[in-house]
Amino acid sequence: MNVAAAIPPKDPMLPHLYRVTDVGKETPDTFTLTLKSAEGPNGSIFQPGQFSMLWVFGVGELPISISGDPAEQDRLVYTVRSVGRATHALVSRRVGESVGVRGPLGTSWPKALARDRDVIVVAGGIGLAPLRPMIYEVLRHREDYGRLVVLYGARSPRDLLYRKELTAWARHGETQVLATVDYGGLGWRGHVGVVTTLFKYARLQPDRSLAMVCGPEIMMRFVTQELQNQGLSRDHIYLSVERNMKCGVGLCGHCQYGPHFICKDGPVFSYERIRPLLERYEL
Amino acid sequence: METLERIIAEHPFFAGFDRGFTHLMVSCAANVRFGAGEYIFREGDPADTFYLLREGMVAVEVPAPQHQPIVVATLGVGEILGWSWILPPFQWKHQARAVSDVRAIALDGKCLRTKCEENHDLGFEVVKRFARIIEERLETTRLQLLDVYGARR
């Protein structure tokens, strides 16, 4: 029996072989990997906010948000923080080595709803990674969106992701980029304070804005509260939620979050939809 | 030409403030500038002033022996700097450094305290506004202490 022929060509459980073409160090523990398909130019099309299951052969499989430009369809880019055995193995891949990729999976940021609106991106820590494709999308299709406001918080200046890009994005018209850190040294000339303190300096038009938020859950709780204080309605706030995902397609139940499976119904949800769950600490 | 009274009235900290109160405060106010890197006040100095920031950024620092000062917050346009002038011992608990060139309105704390004692309506309104600022900064400090971006090892 030909085993390969027995596997449906689009089986979501089957990883596709990709090769590492670049590894860049973002911070002392966070790296950005660029992967290209080893099975030919079959395209790596995804929507901003989606994730993949990345298989480090012999070690394990990890859910990682895609952090690259959706317009670059010949590659997949991931920003990974090394916090455990599997993530350490992933960021230790060298150029030319292979990684298994399942996906793209999950829901995406609401591009259609954001059309003609100001887009407010609020990110904390590595939460900027799943939002970066949406920032690329807005900057690449500037005429389709209103103002872009990026508010980004990190632990310290050395923990800020994509520092050069933050500066470059701020140079675009109709774009405001503000970054803050929780702990600054004397050499840091930017803001110090939690990300919500940046709202004072943001030029917002709440009645014509849509907010996209990603970061630690506790941060998202305070950010959603502040967005509402600023005048945004709940149905114009979207969040990306993280849980321990395994199958990636809503079968195994590892990532169950109330009535939802994060891998299939998320990771991007409207705040209105998951607000009651965010306030339940046992979930 | 912008008058001090108008500048004070238009500062966000005094939004909705009674015009009569603003008029009372003008005699305690002065325009000040600080160059980038200059210390506006240092820990232990007499706290006899507070500042309405109009331009630039200020770092609030905690000095640490044998270490560089720790920046705990930055303040910018539209914010106020300093509340140690309100209560005894009227000494700065932290220090403030101009990160960039700073323009501000300095309000003489002793002068303002006297006016607040003479006019309790003014005093109550001023203390209420400071209480809101103190509450906001306490809240953001609590969030900083959570270290939410730290690795969960």
Interface residues (C-beta under 8 A of the other chain):
Chain A: D29 R81 V83 G84 G124 G125 G153 A154 R155 D159 T180 D182 Y183 G184 G185 L186 W188 R189 G190 H191 V192 G193 V194 T196 T197 K200 Y201 G215 P216 I218 M219 F222
Chain B: M57 A59 Q68 P69 I70 V71 V72 A73 T74 G76 V77 G78 E79 V99 S100 T140 L143 Q144 L146 D147 V148 Y149 G150 A151 R152 R153
